[in-house]
Amino acid sequence: MAEIVINDTRYARGKLSITRQADIKSNPTKIVVSGVLSIHRYFEEITQLETRRYILKGVNVYEEDYGSDDHSIIYKFIADELIVKGIDENCESLFTYEEVNKLEKELYPEEDINKINEVVNKEGEEDGREWSNERSEWS
C-alpha cells in the first residue's frame, strides 16, 4: 500500500491508479487526467493527492463506490494536473542510475530486478544504445 497525502494535510494508506490520455473528440485535442483512489478512510472533499512519485492537483471526485463487506472506498476522479516527481521540464529523469537501482531494490524482489536488467542490457546491446551510469537514461 502506498502512503498518500490528501489535500496536503491528511495521510492515508491505499492504492492510486492514474491515467493520462488525449481526448481526441475535443477540438483542439486536450489531455485528460483521471484515476482511481482506493482507501479505507472517508473524505468529504478531495482536491489534491500526493504519493512519493506523483502529485495530482485540481482533483474532482465524480463517483464513490462502497462494498457490503469491503472496507475500501473507491474514489473515481479527474484532475487538472499530474506532476511526476523526479522529471524535469524536458521530461528527463532527475534520478541517477544509483537512485533508480536503490528504489527498485526497495520495491521489487532481487530476482525480478535481475530479469529486468537482463532485458534492459540485451535490448541496449541489440540496438547499439548504452545505459548511462550518470543519469537514468539511454545514450
MODELLER restraints for C-alpha pairs under 7 A, 6 or more apart:
rsr = mdl.restraints
at = mdl.atoms
rsr.add(forms.Gaussian(group=physical.xy_distance, feature=features.Distance(at['CA:1:A'], at['CA:13:A']), mean=5.85, stdev=0.5))
rsr.add(forms.Gaussian(group=physical.xy_distance, feature=features.Distance(at['CA:1:A'], at['CA:14:A']), mean=5.07, stdev=0.5))
rsr.add(forms.Gaussian(group=physical.xy_distance, feature=features.Distance(at['CA:1:A'], at['CA:15:A']), mean=5.88, stdev=0.5))
rsr.add(forms.Gaussian(group=physical.xy_distance, feature=features.Distance(at['CA:2:A'], at['CA:13:A']), mean=5.44, stdev=0.5))
rsr.add(forms.Gaussian(group=physical.xy_distance, feature=features.Distance(at['CA:2:A'], at['CA:14:A']), mean=5.34, stdev=0.5))
rsr.add(forms.Gaussian(group=physical.xy_distance, feature=features.Distance(at['CA:2:A'], at['CA:15:A']), mean=5.87, stdev=0.5))
rsr.add(forms.Gaussian(group=physical.xy_distance, feature=features.Distance(at['CA:3:A'], at['CA:12:A']), mean=6.03, stdev=0.5))
rsr.add(forms.Gaussian(group=physical.xy_distance, feature=features.Distance(at['CA:3:A'], at['CA:13:A']), mean=4.74, stdev=0.5))
rsr.add(forms.Gaussian(group=physical.xy_distance, feature=features.Distance(at['CA:3:A'], at['CA:14:A']), mean=6.71, stdev=0.5))
rsr.add(forms.Gaussian(group=physical.xy_distance, feature=features.Distance(at['CA:3:A'], at['CA:51:A']), mean=6.19, stdev=0.5))
rsr.add(forms.Gaussian(group=physical.xy_distance, feature=features.Distance(at['CA:4:A'], at['CA:11:A']), mean=5.75, stdev=0.5))
rsr.add(forms.Gaussian(group=physical.xy_distance, feature=features.Distance(at['CA:4:A'], at['CA:12:A']), mean=5.29, stdev=0.5))
rsr.add(forms.Gaussian(group=physical.xy_distance, feature=features.Distance(at['CA:4:A'], at['CA:13:A']), mean=5.81, stdev=0.5))
rsr.add(forms.Gaussian(group=physical.xy_distance, feature=features.Distance(at['CA:4:A'], at['CA:14:A']), mean=6.82, stdev=0.5))
rsr.add(forms.Gaussian(group=physical.xy_distance, feature=features.Distance(at['CA:4:A'], at['CA:49:A']), mean=6.72, stdev=0.5))
rsr.add(forms.Gaussian(group=physical.xy_distance, feature=features.Distance(at['CA:4:A'], at['CA:50:A']), mean=5.61, stdev=0.5))
rsr.add(forms.Gaussian(group=physical.xy_distance, feature=features.Distance(at['CA:4:A'], at['CA:51:A']), mean=5.00, stdev=0.5))
rsr.add(forms.Gaussian(group=physical.xy_distance, feature=features.Distance(at['CA:5:A'], at['CA:11:A']), mean=4.65, stdev=0.5))
rsr.add(forms.Gaussian(group=physical.xy_distance, feature=features.Distance(at['CA:5:A'], at['CA:12:A']), mean=6.54, stdev=0.5))
rsr.add(forms.Gaussian(group=physical.xy_distance, feature=features.Distance(at['CA:5:A'], at['CA:49:A']), mean=5.73, stdev=0.5))
rsr.add(forms.Gaussian(group=physical.xy_distance, feature=features.Distance(at['CA:5:A'], at['CA:50:A']), mean=4.98, stdev=0.5))
rsr.add(forms.Gaussian(group=physical.xy_distance, feature=features.Distance(at['CA:5:A'], at['CA:51:A']), mean=6.48, stdev=0.5))
rsr.add(forms.Gaussian(group=physical.xy_distance, feature=features.Distance(at['CA:6:A'], at['CA:46:A']), mean=6.70, stdev=0.5))
rsr.add(forms.Gaussian(group=physical.xy_distance, feature=features.Distance(at['CA:6:A'], at['CA:48:A']), mean=5.84, stdev=0.5))
rsr.add(forms.Gaussian(group=physical.xy_distance, feature=features.Distance(at['CA:6:A'], at['CA:49:A']), mean=4.90, stdev=0.5))
rsr.add(forms.Gaussian(group=physical.xy_distance, feature=features.Distance(at['CA:6:A'], at['CA:50:A']), mean=6.65, stdev=0.5))
rsr.add(forms.Gaussian(group=physical.xy_distance, feature=features.Distance(at['CA:7:A'], at['CA:46:A']), mean=6.14, stdev=0.5))
rsr.add(forms.Gaussian(group=physical.xy_distance, feature=features.Distance(at['CA:7:A'], at['CA:47:A']), mean=5.71, stdev=0.5))
rsr.add(forms.Gaussian(group=physical.xy_distance, feature=features.Distance(at['CA:7:A'], at['CA:48:A']), mean=4.65, stdev=0.5))
rsr.add(forms.Gaussian(group=physical.xy_distance, feature=features.Distance(at['CA:7:A'], at['CA:49:A']), mean=6.27, stdev=0.5))
rsr.add(forms.Gaussian(group=physical.xy_distance, feature=features.Distance(at['CA:8:A'], at['CA:48:A']), mean=6.76, stdev=0.5))
rsr.add(forms.Gaussian(group=physical.xy_distance, feature=features.Distance(at['CA:13:A'], at['CA:39:A']), mean=6.44, stdev=0.5))
rsr.add(forms.Gaussian(group=physical.xy_distance, feature=features.Distance(at['CA:14:A'], at['CA:38:A']), mean=5.54, stdev=0.5))
rsr.add(forms.Gaussian(group=physical.xy_distance, feature=features.Distance(at['CA:14:A'], at['CA:39:A']), mean=4.56, stdev=0.5))
rsr.add(forms.Gaussian(group=physical.xy_distance, feature=features.Distance(at['CA:15:A'], at['CA:37:A']), mean=5.84, stdev=0.5))
rsr.add(forms.Gaussian(group=physical.xy_distance, feature=features.Distance(at['CA:15:A'], at['CA:38:A']), mean=5.13, stdev=0.5))
rsr.add(forms.Gaussian(group=physical.xy_distance, feature=features.Distance(at['CA:15:A'], at['CA:39:A']), mean=6.70, stdev=0.5))
rsr.add(forms.Gaussian(group=physical.xy_distance, feature=features.Distance(at['CA:16:A'], at['CA:36:A']), mean=5.84, stdev=0.5))
rsr.add(forms.Gaussian(group=physical.xy_distance, feature=features.Distance(at['CA:16:A'], at['CA:37:A']), mean=4.60, stdev=0.5))
rsr.add(forms.Gaussian(group=physical.xy_distance, feature=features.Distance(at['CA:16:A'], at['CA:38:A']), mean=6.43, stdev=0.5))
rsr.add(forms.Gaussian(group=physical.xy_distance, feature=features.Distance(at['CA:17:A'], at['CA:35:A']), mean=5.42, stdev=0.5))
rsr.add(forms.Gaussian(group=physical.xy_distance, feature=features.Distance(at['CA:17:A'], at['CA:36:A']), mean=5.29, stdev=0.5))
rsr.add(forms.Gaussian(group=physical.xy_distance, feature=features.Distance(at['CA:17:A'], at['CA:37:A']), mean=6.59, stdev=0.5))
rsr.add(forms.Gaussian(group=physical.xy_distance, feature=features.Distance(at['CA:18:A'], at['CA:34:A']), mean=5.91, stdev=0.5))
rsr.add(forms.Gaussian(group=physical.xy_distance, feature=features.Distance(at['CA:18:A'], at['CA:35:A']), mean=4.29, stdev=0.5))
rsr.add(forms.Gaussian(group=physical.xy_distance, feature=features.Distance(at['CA:18:A'], at['CA:36:A']), mean=6.67, stdev=0.5))
rsr.add(forms.Gaussian(group=physical.xy_distance, feature=features.Distance(at['CA:19:A'], at['CA:33:A']), mean=5.73, stdev=0.5))
rsr.add(forms.Gaussian(group=physical.xy_distance, feature=features.Distance(at['CA:19:A'], at['CA:34:A']), mean=5.30, stdev=0.5))
rsr.add(forms.Gaussian(group=physical.xy_distance, feature=features.Distance(at['CA:19:A'], at['CA:35:A']), mean=5.76, stdev=0.5))
rsr.add(forms.Gaussian(group=physical.xy_distance, feature=features.Distance(at['CA:20:A'], at['CA:31:A']), mean=6.72, stdev=0.5))
rsr.add(forms.Gaussian(group=physical.xy_distance, feature=features.Distance(at['CA:20:A'], at['CA:32:A']), mean=5.70, stdev=0.5))
rsr.add(forms.Gaussian(group=physical.xy_distance, feature=features.Distance(at['CA:20:A'], at['CA:33:A']), mean=4.49, stdev=0.5))
rsr.add(forms.Gaussian(group=physical.xy_distance, feature=features.Distance(at['CA:20:A'], at['CA:34:A']), mean=6.52, stdev=0.5))
rsr.add(forms.Gaussian(group=physical.xy_distance, feature=features.Distance(at['CA:21:A'], at['CA:31:A']), mean=5.54, stdev=0.5))
rsr.add(forms.Gaussian(group=physical.xy_distance, feature=features.Distance(at['CA:21:A'], at['CA:32:A']), mean=5.45, stdev=0.5))
rsr.add(forms.Gaussian(group=physical.xy_distance, feature=features.Distance(at['CA:21:A'], at['CA:33:A']), mean=6.65, stdev=0.5))
rsr.add(forms.Gaussian(group=physical.xy_distance, feature=features.Distance(at['CA:22:A'], at['CA:29:A']), mean=6.50, stdev=0.5))
rsr.add(forms.Gaussian(group=physical.xy_distance, feature=features.Distance(at['CA:22:A'], at['CA:30:A']), mean=5.64, stdev=0.5))
rsr.add(forms.Gaussian(group=physical.xy_distance, feature=features.Distance(at['CA:22:A'], at['CA:31:A']), mean=4.42, stdev=0.5))
rsr.add(forms.Gaussian(group=physical.xy_distance, feature=features.Distance(at['CA:22:A'], at['CA:32:A']), mean=6.04, stdev=0.5))
rsr.add(forms.Gaussian(group=physical.xy_distance, feature=features.Distance(at['CA:23:A'], at['CA:29:A']), mean=5.67, stdev=0.5))
rsr.add(forms.Gaussian(group=physical.xy_distance, feature=features.Distance(at['CA:23:A'], at['CA:30:A']), mean=5.43, stdev=0.5))
rsr.add(forms.Gaussian(group=physical.xy_distance, feature=features.Distance(at['CA:23:A'], at['CA:31:A']), mean=5.98, stdev=0.5))
rsr.add(forms.Gaussian(group=physical.xy_distance, feature=features.Distance(at['CA:23:A'], at['CA:32:A']), mean=6.43, stdev=0.5))
rsr.add(forms.Gaussian(group=physical.xy_distance, feature=features.Distance(at['CA:33:A'], at['CA:78:A']), mean=5.68, stdev=0.5))
rsr.add(forms.Gaussian(group=physical.xy_distance, feature=features.Distance(at['CA:33:A'], at['CA:79:A']), mean=5.35, stdev=0.5))
rsr.add(forms.Gaussian(group=physical.xy_distance, feature=features.Distance(at['CA:33:A'], at['CA:80:A']), mean=6.77, stdev=0.5))
rsr.add(forms.Gaussian(group=physical.xy_distance, feature=features.Distance(at['CA:33:A'], at['CA:81:A']), mean=6.97, stdev=0.5))
rsr.add(forms.Gaussian(group=physical.xy_distance, feature=features.Distance(at['CA:33:A'], at['CA:82:A']), mean=6.94, stdev=0.5))
rsr.add(forms.Gaussian(group=physical.xy_distance, feature=features.Distance(at['CA:34:A'], at['CA:77:A']), mean=5.59, stdev=0.5))
rsr.add(forms.Gaussian(group=physical.xy_distance, feature=features.Distance(at['CA:34:A'], at['CA:78:A']), mean=4.11, stdev=0.5))
rsr.add(forms.Gaussian(group=physical.xy_distance, feature=features.Distance(at['CA:34:A'], at['CA:79:A']), mean=5.97, stdev=0.5))
rsr.add(forms.Gaussian(group=physical.xy_distance, feature=features.Distance(at['CA:35:A'], at['CA:76:A']), mean=5.90, stdev=0.5))
rsr.add(forms.Gaussian(group=physical.xy_distance, feature=features.Distance(at['CA:35:A'], at['CA:77:A']), mean=5.44, stdev=0.5))
rsr.add(forms.Gaussian(group=physical.xy_distance, feature=features.Distance(at['CA:35:A'], at['CA:78:A']), mean=6.35, stdev=0.5))
rsr.add(forms.Gaussian(group=physical.xy_distance, feature=features.Distance(at['CA:36:A'], at['CA:74:A']), mean=6.72, stdev=0.5))
rsr.add(forms.Gaussian(group=physical.xy_distance, feature=features.Distance(at['CA:36:A'], at['CA:75:A']), mean=5.62, stdev=0.5))
rsr.add(forms.Gaussian(group=physical.xy_distance, feature=features.Distance(at['CA:36:A'], at['CA:76:A']), mean=4.61, stdev=0.5))
rsr.add(forms.Gaussian(group=physical.xy_distance, feature=features.Distance(at['CA:36:A'], at['CA:77:A']), mean=6.32, stdev=0.5))
rsr.add(forms.Gaussian(group=physical.xy_distance, feature=features.Distance(at['CA:37:A'], at['CA:74:A']), mean=5.69, stdev=0.5))
rsr.add(forms.Gaussian(group=physical.xy_distance, feature=features.Distance(at['CA:37:A'], at['CA:75:A']), mean=5.02, stdev=0.5))
rsr.add(forms.Gaussian(group=physical.xy_distance, feature=features.Distance(at['CA:37:A'], at['CA:76:A']), mean=6.52, stdev=0.5))
rsr.add(forms.Gaussian(group=physical.xy_distance, feature=features.Distance(at['CA:38:A'], at['CA:72:A']), mean=6.06, stdev=0.5))
rsr.add(forms.Gaussian(group=physical.xy_distance, feature=features.Distance(at['CA:38:A'], at['CA:73:A']), mean=5.64, stdev=0.5))
rsr.add(forms.Gaussian(group=physical.xy_distance, feature=features.Distance(at['CA:38:A'], at['CA:74:A']), mean=4.58, stdev=0.5))
rsr.add(forms.Gaussian(group=physical.xy_distance, feature=features.Distance(at['CA:38:A'], at['CA:75:A']), mean=6.37, stdev=0.5))
rsr.add(forms.Gaussian(group=physical.xy_distance, feature=features.Distance(at['CA:39:A'], at['CA:72:A']), mean=5.27, stdev=0.5))
rsr.add(forms.Gaussian(group=physical.xy_distance, feature=features.Distance(at['CA:39:A'], at['CA:73:A']), mean=5.49, stdev=0.5))
rsr.add(forms.Gaussian(group=physical.xy_distance, feature=features.Distance(at['CA:39:A'], at['CA:74:A']), mean=6.78, stdev=0.5))
rsr.add(forms.Gaussian(group=physical.xy_distance, feature=features.Distance(at['CA:40:A'], at['CA:71:A']), mean=5.65, stdev=0.5))
rsr.add(forms.Gaussian(group=physical.xy_distance, feature=features.Distance(at['CA:40:A'], at['CA:72:A']), mean=4.50, stdev=0.5))
rsr.add(forms.Gaussian(group=physical.xy_distance, feature=features.Distance(at['CA:40:A'], at['CA:73:A']), mean=5.71, stdev=0.5))
rsr.add(forms.Gaussian(group=physical.xy_distance, feature=features.Distance(at['CA:46:A'], at['CA:59:A']), mean=6.36, stdev=0.5))
rsr.add(forms.Gaussian(group=physical.xy_distance, feature=features.Distance(at['CA:46:A'], at['CA:60:A']), mean=6.94, stdev=0.5))
rsr.add(forms.Gaussian(group=physical.xy_distance, feature=features.Distance(at['CA:46:A'], at['CA:61:A']), mean=6.86, stdev=0.5))
rsr.add(forms.Gaussian(group=physical.xy_distance, feature=features.Distance(at['CA:47:A'], at['CA:57:A']), mean=6.57, stdev=0.5))
rsr.add(forms.Gaussian(group=physical.xy_distance, feature=features.Distance(at['CA:47:A'], at['CA:58:A']), mean=5.44, stdev=0.5))
rsr.add(forms.Gaussian(group=physical.xy_distance, feature=features.Distance(at['CA:47:A'], at['CA:59:A']), mean=4.39, stdev=0.5))
rsr.add(forms.Gaussian(group=physical.xy_distance, feature=features.Distance(at['CA:47:A'], at['CA:60:A']), mean=6.29, stdev=0.5))
rsr.add(forms.Gaussian(group=physical.xy_distance, feature=features.Distance(at['CA:48:A'], at['CA:56:A']), mean=5.54, stdev=0.5))
rsr.add(forms.Gaussian(group=physical.xy_distance, feature=features.Distance(at['CA:48:A'], at['CA:57:A']), mean=4.80, stdev=0.5))
rsr.add(forms.Gaussian(group=physical.xy_distance, feature=features.Distance(at['CA:48:A'], at['CA:58:A']), mean=6.15, stdev=0.5))
rsr.add(forms.Gaussian(group=physical.xy_distance, feature=features.Distance(at['CA:48:A'], at['CA:59:A']), mean=5.48, stdev=0.5))
rsr.add(forms.Gaussian(group=physical.xy_distance, feature=features.Distance(at['CA:49:A'], at['CA:55:A']), mean=5.80, stdev=0.5))
rsr.add(forms.Gaussian(group=physical.xy_distance, feature=features.Distance(at['CA:49:A'], at['CA:56:A']), mean=5.08, stdev=0.5))
rsr.add(forms.Gaussian(group=physical.xy_distance, feature=features.Distance(at['CA:49:A'], at['CA:57:A']), mean=6.85, stdev=0.5))
rsr.add(forms.Gaussian(group=physical.xy_distance, feature=features.Distance(at['CA:50:A'], at['CA:56:A']), mean=6.27, stdev=0.5))
rsr.add(forms.Gaussian(group=physical.xy_distance, feature=features.Distance(at['CA:53:A'], at['CA:84:A']), mean=6.12, stdev=0.5))
rsr.add(forms.Gaussian(group=physical.xy_distance, feature=features.Distance(at['CA:53:A'], at['CA:85:A']), mean=5.20, stdev=0.5))
rsr.add(forms.Gaussian(group=physical.xy_distance, feature=features.Distance(at['CA:54:A'], at['CA:83:A']), mean=5.69, stdev=0.5))
rsr.add(forms.Gaussian(group=physical.xy_distance, feature=features.Distance(at['CA:54:A'], at['CA:84:A']), mean=4.80, stdev=0.5))
rsr.add(forms.Gaussian(group=physical.xy_distance, feature=features.Distance(at['CA:54:A'], at['CA:85:A']), mean=5.66, stdev=0.5))
rsr.add(forms.Gaussian(group=physical.xy_distance, feature=features.Distance(at['CA:55:A'], at['CA:82:A']), mean=5.89, stdev=0.5))
rsr.add(forms.Gaussian(group=physical.xy_distance, feature=features.Distance(at['CA:55:A'], at['CA:83:A']), mean=5.01, stdev=0.5))
rsr.add(forms.Gaussian(group=physical.xy_distance, feature=features.Distance(at['CA:55:A'], at['CA:84:A']), mean=6.63, stdev=0.5))
rsr.add(forms.Gaussian(group=physical.xy_distance, feature=features.Distance(at['CA:56:A'], at['CA:79:A']), mean=6.40, stdev=0.5))
rsr.add(forms.Gaussian(group=physical.xy_distance, feature=features.Distance(at['CA:56:A'], at['CA:81:A']), mean=5.68, stdev=0.5))
rsr.add(forms.Gaussian(group=physical.xy_distance, feature=features.Distance(at['CA:56:A'], at['CA:82:A']), mean=4.79, stdev=0.5))
rsr.add(forms.Gaussian(group=physical.xy_distance, feature=features.Distance(at['CA:56:A'], at['CA:83:A']), mean=6.39, stdev=0.5))
rsr.add(forms.Gaussian(group=physical.xy_distance, feature=features.Distance(at['CA:57:A'], at['CA:79:A']), mean=6.09, stdev=0.5))
rsr.add(forms.Gaussian(group=physical.xy_distance, feature=features.Distance(at['CA:57:A'], at['CA:80:A']), mean=5.90, stdev=0.5))
rsr.add(forms.Gaussian(group=physical.xy_distance, feature=features.Distance(at['CA:57:A'], at['CA:81:A']), mean=5.13, stdev=0.5))
rsr.add(forms.Gaussian(group=physical.xy_distance, feature=features.Distance(at['CA:57:A'], at['CA:82:A']), mean=6.68, stdev=0.5))
rsr.add(forms.Gaussian(group=physical.xy_distance, feature=features.Distance(at['CA:58:A'], at['CA:79:A']), mean=5.09, stdev=0.5))
rsr.add(forms.Gaussian(group=physical.xy_distance, feature=features.Distance(at['CA:58:A'], at['CA:80:A']), mean=4.78, stdev=0.5))
rsr.add(forms.Gaussian(group=physical.xy_distance, feature=features.Distance(at['CA:58:A'], at['CA:81:A']), mean=6.55, stdev=0.5))
rsr.add(forms.Gaussian(group=physical.xy_distance, feature=features.Distance(at['CA:59:A'], at['CA:77:A']), mean=6.48, stdev=0.5))
rsr.add(forms.Gaussian(group=physical.xy_distance, feature=features.Distance(at['CA:59:A'], at['CA:78:A']), mean=5.84, stdev=0.5))
rsr.add(forms.Gaussian(group=physical.xy_distance, feature=features.Distance(at['CA:59:A'], at['CA:79:A']), mean=4.23, stdev=0.5))
rsr.add(forms.Gaussian(group=physical.xy_distance, feature=features.Distance(at['CA:59:A'], at['CA:80:A']), mean=6.58, stdev=0.5))
rsr.add(forms.Gaussian(group=physical.xy_distance, feature=features.Distance(at['CA:60:A'], at['CA:77:A']), mean=5.41, stdev=0.5))
rsr.add(forms.Gaussian(group=physical.xy_distance, feature=features.Distance(at['CA:60:A'], at['CA:78:A']), mean=5.42, stdev=0.5))
rsr.add(forms.Gaussian(group=physical.xy_distance, feature=features.Distance(at['CA:60:A'], at['CA:79:A']), mean=6.05, stdev=0.5))
rsr.add(forms.Gaussian(group=physical.xy_distance, feature=features.Distance(at['CA:61:A'], at['CA:75:A']), mean=6.38, stdev=0.5))
rsr.add(forms.Gaussian(group=physical.xy_distance, feature=features.Distance(at['CA:61:A'], at['CA:76:A']), mean=5.73, stdev=0.5))
rsr.add(forms.Gaussian(group=physical.xy_distance, feature=features.Distance(at['CA:61:A'], at['CA:77:A']), mean=4.18, stdev=0.5))
rsr.add(forms.Gaussian(group=physical.xy_distance, feature=features.Distance(at['CA:61:A'], at['CA:78:A']), mean=6.61, stdev=0.5))
rsr.add(forms.Gaussian(group=physical.xy_distance, feature=features.Distance(at['CA:62:A'], at['CA:76:A']), mean=6.03, stdev=0.5))
rsr.add(forms.Gaussian(group=physical.xy_distance, feature=features.Distance(at['CA:62:A'], at['CA:77:A']), mean=5.55, stdev=0.5))
rsr.add(forms.Gaussian(group=physical.xy_distance, feature=features.Distance(at['CA:63:A'], at['CA:75:A']), mean=5.90, stdev=0.5))
rsr.add(forms.Gaussian(group=physical.xy_distance, feature=features.Distance(at['CA:63:A'], at['CA:76:A']), mean=5.15, stdev=0.5))
rsr.add(forms.Gaussian(group=physical.xy_distance, feature=features.Distance(at['CA:64:A'], at['CA:73:A']), mean=6.80, stdev=0.5))
rsr.add(forms.Gaussian(group=physical.xy_distance, feature=features.Distance(at['CA:64:A'], at['CA:74:A']), mean=5.54, stdev=0.5))
rsr.add(forms.Gaussian(group=physical.xy_distance, feature=features.Distance(at['CA:64:A'], at['CA:75:A']), mean=4.68, stdev=0.5))
rsr.add(forms.Gaussian(group=physical.xy_distance, feature=features.Distance(at['CA:64:A'], at['CA:76:A']), mean=6.38, stdev=0.5))
rsr.add(forms.Gaussian(group=physical.xy_distance, feature=features.Distance(at['CA:65:A'], at['CA:73:A']), mean=5.84, stdev=0.5))
rsr.add(forms.Gaussian(group=physical.xy_distance, feature=features.Distance(at['CA:65:A'], at['CA:74:A']), mean=4.90, stdev=0.5))
rsr.add(forms.Gaussian(group=physical.xy_distance, feature=features.Distance(at['CA:65:A'], at['CA:75:A']), mean=6.57, stdev=0.5))
rsr.add(forms.Gaussian(group=physical.xy_distance, feature=features.Distance(at['CA:66:A'], at['CA:72:A']), mean=6.97, stdev=0.5))
rsr.add(forms.Gaussian(group=physical.xy_distance, feature=features.Distance(at['CA:66:A'], at['CA:73:A']), mean=5.37, stdev=0.5))
rsr.add(forms.Gaussian(group=physical.xy_distance, feature=features.Distance(at['CA:66:A'], at['CA:74:A']), mean=6.71, stdev=0.5))
rsr.add(forms.Gaussian(group=physical.xy_distance, feature=features.Distance(at['CA:86:A'], at['CA:93:A']), mean=5.78, stdev=0.5))
rsr.add(forms.Gaussian(group=physical.xy_distance, feature=features.Distance(at['CA:86:A'], at['CA:94:A']), mean=4.99, stdev=0.5))
rsr.add(forms.Gaussian(group=physical.xy_distance, feature=features.Distance(at['CA:86:A'], at['CA:95:A']), mean=6.27, stdev=0.5))
rsr.add(forms.Gaussian(group=physical.xy_distance, feature=features.Distance(at['CA:87:A'], at['CA:93:A']), mean=4.65, stdev=0.5))
rsr.add(forms.Gaussian(group=physical.xy_distance, feature=features.Distance(at['CA:87:A'], at['CA:94:A']), mean=5.62, stdev=0.5))
rsr.add(forms.Gaussian(group=physical.xy_distance, feature=features.Distance(at['CA:88:A'], at['CA:94:A']), mean=6.56, stdev=0.5))
rsr.add(forms.Gaussian(group=physical.xy_distance, feature=features.Distance(at['CA:93:A'], at['CA:136:A']), mean=6.40, stdev=0.5))
rsr.add(forms.Gaussian(group=physical.xy_distance, feature=features.Distance(at['CA:95:A'], at['CA:135:A']), mean=6.27, stdev=0.5))
rsr.add(forms.Gaussian(group=physical.xy_distance, feature=features.Distance(at['CA:95:A'], at['CA:136:A']), mean=6.22, stdev=0.5))
rsr.add(forms.Gaussian(group=physical.xy_distance, feature=features.Distance(at['CA:96:A'], at['CA:134:A']), mean=5.78, stdev=0.5))
rsr.add(forms.Gaussian(group=physical.xy_distance, feature=features.Distance(at['CA:96:A'], at['CA:135:A']), mean=4.28, stdev=0.5))
rsr.add(forms.Gaussian(group=physical.xy_distance, feature=features.Distance(at['CA:96:A'], at['CA:136:A']), mean=5.35, stdev=0.5))
rsr.add(forms.Gaussian(group=physical.xy_distance, feature=features.Distance(at['CA:97:A'], at['CA:133:A']), mean=5.22, stdev=0.5))
rsr.add(forms.Gaussian(group=physical.xy_distance, feature=features.Distance(at['CA:97:A'], at['CA:134:A']), mean=6.22, stdev=0.5))
rsr.add(forms.Gaussian(group=physical.xy_distance, feature=features.Distance(at['CA:97:A'], at['CA:135:A']), mean=5.34, stdev=0.5))
rsr.add(forms.Gaussian(group=physical.xy_distance, feature=features.Distance(at['CA:97:A'], at['CA:136:A']), mean=4.72, stdev=0.5))
rsr.add(forms.Gaussian(group=physical.xy_distance, feature=features.Distance(at['CA:124:A'], at['CA:130:A']), mean=5.55, stdev=0.5))
rsr.add(forms.Gaussian(group=physical.xy_distance, feature=features.Distance(at['CA:129:A'], at['CA:138:A']), mean=6.42, stdev=0.5))
rsr.add(forms.Gaussian(group=physical.xy_distance, feature=features.Distance(at['CA:129:A'], at['CA:139:A']), mean=5.98, stdev=0.5))
rsr.add(forms.Gaussian(group=physical.xy_distance, feature=features.Distance(at['CA:130:A'], at['CA:138:A']), mean=6.04, stdev=0.5))
rsr.add(forms.Gaussian(group=physical.xy_distance, feature=features.Distance(at['CA:130:A'], at['CA:139:A']), mean=5.73, stdev=0.5))
rsr.add(forms.Gaussian(group=physical.xy_distance, feature=features.Distance(at['CA:131:A'], at['CA:137:A']), mean=6.41, stdev=0.5))
rsr.add(forms.Gaussian(group=physical.xy_distance, feature=features.Distance(at['CA:131:A'], at['CA:138:A']), mean=5.05, stdev=0.5))
rsr.add(forms.Gaussian(group=physical.xy_distance, feature=features.Distance(at['CA:131:A'], at['CA:139:A']), mean=6.34, stdev=0.5))
rsr.add(forms.Gaussian(group=physical.xy_distance, feature=features.Distance(at['CA:132:A'], at['CA:138:A']), mean=6.10, stdev=0.5))
rsr.add(forms.Gaussian(group=physical.xy_distance, feature=features.Distance(at['CA:132:A'], at['CA:139:A']), mean=6.25, stdev=0.5))
